[in-house]
Amino acid sequence: MEQLTTAWKQYGEDVQQTAQQVRMVQQNIEQYANMVQNTVTLPVDTMNRMVGDFNRLSGYVERVSARTGEINGMKDLYN
């Protein structure tokens, strides 16, 4: 029971950290949207950096989805 309680607490902390990462991702997306809106043509290096950033953001979204599944599974087990 103690291990389950500890795991549940850790998942809660992980969810908070992930939520913070998602907020940061949202801010980055808003910044890039403003860049695109205010710039007619972007240099190639900027486009390459954006592609890399969006790939990294995609990884964050995948991790959030995985954590959500894990948390729901732990919640069901705990209940």
LINGI-V838163 format. One record per pair of residues at least 24 apart in sequence whose C-alpha atoms are under 7 Angstrom apart, sorted by the first residue. I is the first residue (numbers start at 1). J is the second residue. Records with the same first field share a line. If there is no record, write none. Layout:
I=J, J
//
This chain:
11=71
18=64
25=57
//
